[in-house]
Amino acid sequence: MIGASLYIIACSTRNRVRRWVKRLGEPRYLVAALAGAAYFFFVLNTQLRVRSGAQQPLSRRASRSLAEQFPAFALGGAAVAGLAVLAVAAGSWLFPGTGTLLDFTRAEVQFLFPAPVSRRQLIVHRMMRSQVGLLFGPLVFAVLVPFGSNPARIRMAITLWILLFSARTYFSGIALARARLASREARKRQLARLPLMLVLGALASVAWPLGRALLGEPIVDANDALARVAAVSAQGLPRIALWPFVALASPLFAADWAPFLRSLPQALMVLLAAVAWVFLNDQAFDDITREIADEQRDRPPRRKAAYRARKVGWTLAPKGRAEPAFAWKAVLQTLRIVQVRILVRLGIFVGWMAMVASISSRGISASLAVFAMIVVAMSTLTGPLILRIDLRQDLQHLEVLKTWPVRAAELVRGEMLWPAALLSAIVWSMTGLALYLSTAVFSSTSLALRASAAAAVCLVAPALIAAQLAIHNAAALMFPAWVSLGGWRARGVDAVGQRLIVVGGTTLLVALAAAPGALLGGIIWFAFNRFIGPLVLVPAGAVCAAVIGVEVLLVTEALGPAYERLDVTAIERTE
C-alpha cells in the first residue's frame, strides 16, 4: 500500500502542477504569479544579502537565537508552550469532527474504501498524503521568519513539522475515540475514556499550582510571570503531567544543535505515541467509515456556513430606503452563524479583564491597553479585507440581485453598511478600553490630549473602514475575476500575487482618499491649536472623516454603471 500511496501522491502532484501551468495562460493568473514570485524573490534576496554581511550589525542581530533576542523565553518559554499545547489537547475533545487525517476526498472514498485495503493501511495512506502540506508550511515559515540563523531556521522547521503532525494525529485519535464512546461494550468505552481522563487529569494537576503561583502575588512583568511558570512546571506532579507537552515544544527553544538533538528524541517519542494511539483505535474506523462516505457524498462542492434559524427582535419595515434592508439581511446572516450569547460572554470577559487590569499592577494595565490599541489598528486597517459580508460574498447570487428593483448605488451602500458598523463598534469599544487604561502607558500625557485623540480615532476610523469597503466592493464589481468570492480561497503563488496586488492597490487608494481630509484636518490643527489646545483634534478628525465620507458617497454613486454592465456569466462559480 505504501507504493500505491506514493504513486497516488506523485500523480496528484503532477496533475496539480499541470493545471497550474495551464492556468498561467490567462493574463490575470500570469500577472498575479509574477507578482507573487517577485515577492518571494525579494524576501529571499533581502535575507541572503543580510546574511552575506552587506549589513553587518543587522546580520549580527539576525544570527541571534530566539532566546537571545527575547530573554523571557529562555526562562520559561518551553513551559508556556507546553501549557498551550496541553490546553489545546484538552479543548479539542469539545469539538466534534473526523479529524484532518480522516478527511478523505471523494475519489479516495469511491476507490479506496471498496478496495482490499485494511483500515490501518488507509490511515497510513492519509498520513502520507498529509506530509506535503505539513512540510510546506514549516519550510515557508522558516524561510520567511525575520530572525534566527540558517541552522536555527532548520531546527524551527523540524520542530514545527513534529508539532503539526502530532496535532493532526491527535485530533484523528480523538475522532476515533469519540466513535468508540458509543460502543455497546463497556471495555471499549472505558478504553476510549482513558485518554480524555489522562488529559483532564494533567490539566487539573497543573492548573491548581499554577493558579496559586500566578495569583498569589501581583505579577511584576513578563519575566516574573515566566519565572513562576517555569518554577511550577519543573517540580512535582506538574512536571510529570506537562512532560509530553513540553517535550513537543522544547526543541523550538534550543539555542544550538546539541540541546536540540537531546530534546528531539523525546518529541519524536510523543509523536510516535500519538500515531500508535490512532493505530490501536483503528477498529473504530469502521464506525465512522459510513459517516465519512455519507459526508463526502452529500457535501456540496464548497463548504457552506451552517445557519441557525431563530427569532429576532428586528422586523424590517415594509417601506423605506434600500440600504437598511441589506444591512438587515447581513445582520440576520451573522446572528444565525454566531451565537449572541457568545458575544455577550466575550463582552463580559473583556470588561472583567479591564476591571482587573485597572486595579492590578501597571504592567498588566499597560499590556491590555497596548493590546486594545493593536486591535483598533488591525480592525481599521485589515478588518475590511477580512470581513467579507458584502458584495464579495453576495456576487455569487448576482442573478438574484439583478432582479431586485434597487438602485445600484443603494445596493453597494447597503452591502457596506453592516460590516462598516460592526468594525466601527469594535474600534469604538477597544478605543474606550485603551482610553480607560491609557494612564499606564501615557502617564505623562494629559487626560485632555488622550481623550481628544481617542475621540478623533472614533471619528476617523469608521471613515477609513468605509473607504476600504468601497474600494473592495468596487474591485468586486469591476474586476470580479480578481476577487475571491464567497468562502473560497485560491492557493499558490498566483493567489499570493493577487492578494498582494489587491492589498497594495487598496493601501494606495486609501492613502489618496485620506490625503484631502488629512490636509484640511492639519489646517484646522495649525489654525486653532493655540486657542483650544488638544481639543482641536476633535474638529480636525470630524472634518477629515466628513471629507472621506463624501468621497465614499461619490464612489458608491459612480459604481452604478459598473453594476449595470456586470454580466452574470462574468462571475466564476467555485467548484
Buried (B, 14 or more C-beta within 10 A) or exposed (E): BEEEBEEBBEEBEEEEEEEBEEBBEEEBBBBBBBBBBEBBEEEEEEBEEBBEEEBEEEBEEBBBBBBBEBEBBBBBBBBBBBBEBBBEBBEBBEEEEBBBBBBBEEEBBEEBBEEEBEBBBBBBBBBBBBEEEBBEEBBEEBBEBEBBBEEBBBBBBBBBBBBBBBBBBBBBBBBBBBBBBEBEEEEBBEBBBEBBEEBBEBBEBBBEBBEEBBEEEEBEBBBBBBBBBBBBBEEEBBBEBBBBBBBBBBBBBBBEEEBBEEBBEBBBEBBEBBBEBBBBBBBBBEBBBEEBBEBBEEEEEEEEEEEEEEEEEEEEEEEEEBBBBBBBBBBBBBBBEEEEEEEEEEEEEBEEBBEEBBEBBBBBBBBBBBBBBEBBBBBBBEBBBEBBBBBBBBBBEBEEBEEEEBBBBBBBBBBBBBBBBBBBEBBBBBBBBBBBBBBBBBEEEEEEBBBBBBBBBBBBBBBBBBBBBBBBBBBBBBBBEBBBBBEBEBEBBBBBBBBBBBEEBBEEBBEEBBEBBBEBBEEBBEEBBEEEEBBBBBBBBBBBBBBBBEBBBEBBBBBBEBBEEBEEEEBBEBE
